[in-house]
Amino acid sequence: MKKRINFVNIALILIVVFSIFLQFKNLGDRTLWEDEAQTAVLARQVVAHGLPMFTEGETNIPTDRSDLSDFNDKKIFIWNTWFPHYITAASFISFGESTWSARLPFALFGVLSVLLYAAICLRLFGQNKRLLIISFVMLAMSVPLLLHVRQCRYYSIIIFGTLWMIWGYISVLEGKKRGMFHLVAGGILCFYSFYVIPVFNLGAIFLHSLITDRRKEKILKTLVSSFLVVLAALPALLYMRLWNTRPDDPLSIPDMGRSIWVYILWINVFILPFALPVLYAVFSRTKWWFLLAAAYLIFLLGAVFDHQLFQWITLAGLVVSAVIFSLKVDMAGVLSGGEFSDRDSLQLLRRFLSLAAIMVGIYVLGLSVISRYPFPRYLMPVVPLILIFGSMLINNIISRNRVVGWVLFALILATNLIGALPLKAVNIAFSDDEKKMEYSVLPRELWWWTELRSDLFGFIYEITHNINDPEKALVSYFKENGRSGEGIKTTYGGASFMFYLPEMRIISGWDTHGEIPDYLIFRNPYPFPWEQSFPGVIYAPEEISAPNMVWTNRPDPLFHKYKILAGRSNLKVFRKIDEQPH
């Protein structure tokens, strides 16, 4: 008798393969932007010296700090841990230096993240095939994740490392012998990729074990695991003095509130529309649904009204509403919809959802305390957890009404309509006209968050076309016109030039230290008082066929440019043609 073909398993495999395709397609086209290029330039130094360091007399040090405070007195990089530089160096040794080889190891970690995510989903709800398909598709087509794992930066490693830690912690809770190994190994990988991440992860795991488990054996294992991670991290902590190097300066209370709101808005528009759980609760007649509805209304009002005290009050209201709802409603039981027949599966789901809630809360609050700039890259490790929660909501809506559920699913995948449209409506109804600032994002600048768009279609366009971004145009110009040893002073993008133009001299930071550049480039919105800095030096402008803009390949979808549109002034390169005697 022939075995019946399992089309669901084939569909799951195809979704994973499609996700891998999206991560690798046209990987080497977009030019390495500033942060990526720093990793690549330091990897080049690892190939040359065995360490991310510079020797006496070497130029093109990738820093925007005139005092080189992100390097020690031996010119060894100490701002962050080194694993990303070493895997990039290994790729350079294996495949040669290129944009593609710089990004290759990080895309591979993206693939590992997809596979581990799939394993976690199978472990959580392997018996529900439709839910598996929805959760796989949610990750495969998550544009924020795709943008980040395609970058030569630590982002994909900390996503994988965090999932690895969660896998290990689940194993510890289930009493499996290798659970501690996975938890510790994932923590060490996170630390040596971006040292802040295991602090959040281990803090969330320990807090979760205290609140939800309370078994001394499990709590002890989380403590021992944390100790082992710290022990493995100790050499780098002591050598690099990482307690003195934070991602940014600590925040004031107003700044912290701003950061929390930016993270909340970003999650709502790009990851999980907050309207979705409200729609589900109302649609399924979940008890206490009005608490979620009230919390959503509070969110909309808090986002619109630009008053610090009001925004803090609305944040408190959001937290109180969420806590009361979680105490009154068994979310695991509600979301399972009676489709989890055995008690152990339901208990595992409860533990996972409570861990995800704690982790997301710790990330948002912790990052808002230590980081002046609320970059979504720091939230990437918890995005898969939010997507799993969202996939459960969608699956349950489909169970009640297939048409409504699948339409919502398609809208969430392809557009930001459900997250942005309510904000746009409330903003139109209650707010004043706003001055649109091109690069500064505050929660009050709601026009950023209410722009209706399709990041999925934009991303597909990008990976199927060659994009002539400003960095690419400038690199081409200097490869054609620049000469070895000539100096370039740019207000943005210096690290990119260091990687692609190693024979030229890139003047870092704002202080030129008395050097007179052969070329000046002014990138919006960064000014440079060159007339005062170089009196008597004459520069002639040459126009480049690329718009004068920055951050075109930055992974934050709020700023990422999937295509480079005309309609703004072109870049100009100012070339030194004469130097008058003083």
NORPE-V298347 format. One record per pair of residues at least 6 apart in sequence whose ideal C-beta (glycine too) atoms are under 6 Angstrom apart, sorted by the first residue. I is the first residue (numbers start at 1). J is the second residue. D is the distance in Angstrom with one decimal. If there is no record, write none. Layout:
BEGIN
i/j/d
I/J/D
I/J/D
END
This chain:
BEGIN
i/j/d
8/129/4.3
11/133/5.9
12/136/5.8
15/136/4.4
15/137/5.8
15/140/5.3
16/114/5.9
18/140/5.8
19/114/5.0
19/140/3.6
20/111/5.3
22/146/5.6
23/107/5.0
23/110/4.8
23/149/5.7
24/107/5.7
25/463/4.4
26/463/4.6
27/100/5.5
27/103/5.3
28/99/4.3
28/100/3.1
29/466/5.5
30/467/5.9
30/553/4.7
31/469/5.8
31/471/3.8
31/472/4.5
32/40/5.7
32/99/5.8
32/152/5.9
32/496/5.7
32/499/5.8
33/553/4.4
34/493/6.0
34/495/5.1
35/153/5.7
36/151/5.5
36/152/4.1
36/153/5.6
37/495/3.8
37/496/4.4
37/499/4.5
38/62/4.2
38/495/4.6
39/84/5.4
39/88/5.8
39/152/5.1
39/153/5.6
40/102/4.5
40/152/5.5
40/499/4.8
41/62/4.6
41/495/6.0
41/498/4.9
41/499/5.2
42/52/4.0
42/77/5.6
42/85/4.6
43/85/4.8
43/88/3.5
43/89/4.2
45/52/5.3
45/53/5.9
46/52/5.6
46/85/5.2
46/86/5.9
46/89/3.9
47/89/4.9
47/92/5.6
51/76/5.8
52/77/4.1
52/82/5.8
52/85/4.8
53/75/5.4
53/76/4.2
54/61/5.4
54/75/4.3
59/505/5.2
60/498/4.2
60/506/5.0
61/508/6.0
62/495/4.2
62/498/5.7
63/70/5.5
63/508/5.6
64/509/5.5
66/509/4.1
66/511/4.1
70/79/3.7
71/77/5.7
72/78/5.1
78/240/4.1
79/245/5.6
81/192/4.6
81/195/5.1
81/236/5.6
83/192/4.1
83/193/4.9
84/154/4.6
84/193/5.9
87/105/4.2
88/102/5.8
91/101/4.6
91/104/5.0
91/105/5.1
92/101/5.9
95/101/4.1
102/152/4.2
103/152/4.8
106/152/5.9
106/156/4.6
109/156/4.0
109/157/5.0
109/160/5.0
110/149/3.0
110/156/4.4
112/160/5.0
113/159/4.7
113/160/4.3
116/163/4.6
117/139/5.4
117/384/5.2
121/132/5.8
121/135/4.8
124/349/6.0
124/352/5.9
125/131/5.1
128/339/5.3
131/395/4.4
134/391/4.5
134/394/5.7
134/395/5.3
135/388/5.8
135/391/3.9
138/387/4.5
138/391/4.8
139/387/5.6
141/413/5.3
141/456/6.0
143/455/4.1
143/456/5.7
143/459/4.9
143/557/5.8
144/270/5.3
144/557/5.5
145/383/5.8
147/555/4.1
147/560/5.9
148/155/4.1
148/380/5.3
148/555/4.6
149/156/4.0
151/555/5.4
154/193/4.5
154/194/4.7
155/377/5.6
155/380/5.3
157/193/4.1
158/190/5.4
158/193/5.4
158/194/5.3
158/197/4.8
158/381/5.2
159/380/5.3
159/381/5.5
161/186/4.9
161/189/4.2
161/190/3.8
162/201/5.7
162/381/3.6
164/182/5.9
164/186/3.2
165/183/5.5
165/186/3.7
165/187/5.7
165/201/5.2
167/182/5.4
168/179/5.2
168/182/3.0
168/183/3.2
168/186/5.9
169/183/5.5
169/205/5.2
171/179/3.1
172/179/3.6
172/221/5.2
173/351/6.0
180/221/5.7
180/225/5.3
183/225/4.6
184/225/5.1
184/228/4.7
184/229/5.8
187/198/4.5
187/229/3.7
188/229/5.8
188/232/4.8
190/197/4.3
190/198/4.5
191/198/4.8
191/233/4.7
195/242/5.4
198/229/5.7
200/362/5.4
200/363/5.6
200/366/5.4
202/226/4.7
203/362/5.9
204/358/4.9
204/359/4.2
204/362/4.7
205/222/5.5
206/222/5.0
207/358/5.7
208/355/4.8
208/358/5.2
209/218/5.5
209/219/4.9
209/222/4.9
212/354/5.3
246/370/5.4
247/371/4.8
248/371/4.7
248/372/3.8
248/373/5.8
249/372/5.4
251/372/5.9
254/308/5.5
256/368/4.8
257/311/5.7
257/312/5.7
258/443/6.0
259/368/3.8
259/374/4.1
260/368/4.7
261/443/3.7
262/374/4.0
262/443/5.7
263/364/4.8
263/374/5.4
265/449/5.0
266/376/5.1
268/274/4.9
268/419/4.7
269/416/5.1
269/419/4.3
269/420/5.4
269/449/5.3
270/557/5.7
271/383/5.8
271/386/5.1
272/386/5.0
272/390/4.5
273/418/4.0
273/419/3.7
274/296/5.6
274/299/5.8
275/418/5.3
275/422/5.9
276/393/5.4
277/292/5.8
277/393/5.9
278/292/4.9
278/293/5.4
278/296/4.8
280/393/4.8
280/397/5.6
281/289/3.7
281/292/4.9
282/289/5.4
284/400/6.0
286/334/5.9
288/325/5.7
288/328/4.7
288/329/5.6
291/321/5.0
291/324/5.8
291/325/4.4
294/321/5.7
295/318/5.4
295/321/3.7
298/314/4.9
298/317/4.4
298/318/5.6
300/426/4.6
302/311/5.2
302/314/3.0
304/426/5.2
304/427/5.6
304/430/5.0
304/431/5.3
306/444/4.1
331/353/5.6
332/346/6.0
332/349/4.4
332/350/4.0
332/353/5.6
335/392/4.4
336/346/6.0
337/396/5.1
337/399/5.6
340/346/4.8
356/385/3.9
359/382/5.3
360/382/5.0
363/379/5.9
363/382/5.2
367/378/5.0
376/556/5.2
394/409/5.0
397/405/4.0
398/405/3.1
411/417/5.3
411/418/5.7
414/454/5.5
414/456/5.0
415/454/5.2
416/453/5.7
420/450/5.1
420/452/5.7
423/449/5.7
423/450/4.9
424/450/3.8
427/446/4.7
427/450/5.7
434/447/5.9
436/447/5.7
439/525/5.5
441/448/5.7
448/558/6.0
455/557/5.0
458/562/3.4
461/562/5.6
462/562/4.4
469/552/4.4
469/564/5.8
470/546/4.4
470/571/5.8
471/493/5.8
471/496/4.9
473/544/5.1
473/546/3.5
475/500/4.5
477/544/5.7
478/501/5.4
482/504/5.3
484/503/4.1
486/504/5.5
486/518/4.2
487/505/4.3
487/507/5.6
487/517/4.4
487/518/5.1
488/497/5.8
488/504/5.9
488/506/5.4
488/519/4.7
489/507/4.5
489/517/3.7
489/520/5.3
490/521/4.0
491/522/5.5
491/523/5.1
491/526/3.7
491/528/4.9
492/523/3.9
492/526/5.1
492/550/5.0
494/506/4.9
494/508/5.5
497/506/4.9
498/506/5.0
507/515/5.7
507/517/5.7
516/534/5.7
516/537/5.9
518/576/5.0
519/573/5.8
519/575/5.7
520/530/5.6
520/539/5.8
520/574/4.0
521/573/5.8
522/528/6.0
523/550/5.1
524/548/5.1
536/580/4.2
536/582/5.9
537/579/5.1
538/577/5.6
538/578/4.3
539/574/3.8
539/576/5.5
540/575/5.6
540/577/4.9
541/572/4.4
541/574/5.4
542/573/4.9
543/570/5.1
543/572/5.5
544/571/4.2
546/571/5.3
547/568/4.7
548/569/5.4
548/571/4.7
551/559/4.8
552/561/4.2
554/560/5.9
END
